[in-house]
Amino acid sequence: ARRPGRPELSWGPMWLPFQDLGVDWNAMGFTVFDDELPGLPARLRAALDDPTSLQARFARTTQAAELFTPAGLTEYVLYVMTFYASTAPGRFEEVLSNACVSGLLGREAVIGK
């Protein structure tokens, strides 16, 4: 979800959940940066006026729906934690605290910037 020419966020490129599982957020809906908000109503109108595209978006969303259940979210959290644990045996807490948003909030004052 990195847009060429945009500066990196303080903690790296934008990350959205489930991307590593192949979820394409733009294929289901829209991801927008703050400077793109003025154009969002026109994009939404165009999407709503295109029934074929809208049906495709609904189909993709239906395929991913199970990920957004309590069981799906639990599985995903365990998957991510297992990944981070495998990247640095014996240093799990250090790696996880450097990789997640809660770790970021513990290191940087990002709220209120």
SULNOR-V970244 format. One record per backbone hydrogen bond with DSSP energy under -0.5 kcal/mol. NH is the residue of the N-H (numbers start at 1). CO is the residue of the C=O. E is the energy in kcal/mol with one decimal. If there is no record, write none. Layout:
nh = {NH	NH}
co = {CO	CO}
e = {E	E}
This chain:
nh = {4	6	9	12	19	21	22	23	25	27	28	28	29	36	37	37	39	40	41	43	44	45	46	47	48	49	50	51	54	55	56	57	58	59	60	61	62	63	64	65	65	67	68	69	73	74	75	76	77	78	79	80	81	82	83	84	85	86	87	87	88	91	95	96	97	98	99	99	100	104	105	106	107	107	108	110	113}
co = {2	3	12	9	16	18	19	18	23	24	24	25	25	33	33	34	36	37	37	39	40	41	42	43	44	45	47	49	50	51	52	53	54	55	56	57	58	59	60	61	62	64	65	66	69	70	71	72	73	74	75	76	77	78	79	80	81	82	83	84	84	88	91	92	93	94	95	96	96	100	101	102	103	104	104	108	110}
e = {-0.6	-2.0	-1.1	-1.9	-1.5	-1.3	-2.0	-2.1	-0.8	-1.1	-0.9	-0.6	-2.5	-2.1	-0.5	-1.1	-1.1	-1.5	-0.5	-1.8	-2.7	-2.5	-2.3	-2.2	-2.7	-1.8	-1.1	-0.7	-2.5	-2.5	-1.9	-2.3	-2.5	-2.3	-2.3	-2.5	-2.5	-1.9	-1.5	-0.9	-0.6	-1.7	-1.7	-1.4	-2.9	-2.2	-2.4	-2.1	-2.6	-2.3	-2.4	-2.8	-2.7	-2.5	-2.3	-2.6	-2.5	-1.9	-1.0	-0.5	-0.8	-2.7	-2.6	-3.0	-2.4	-1.3	-0.8	-0.9	-1.4	-2.1	-2.8	-1.3	-0.8	-1.2	-2.7	-1.4	-1.3}
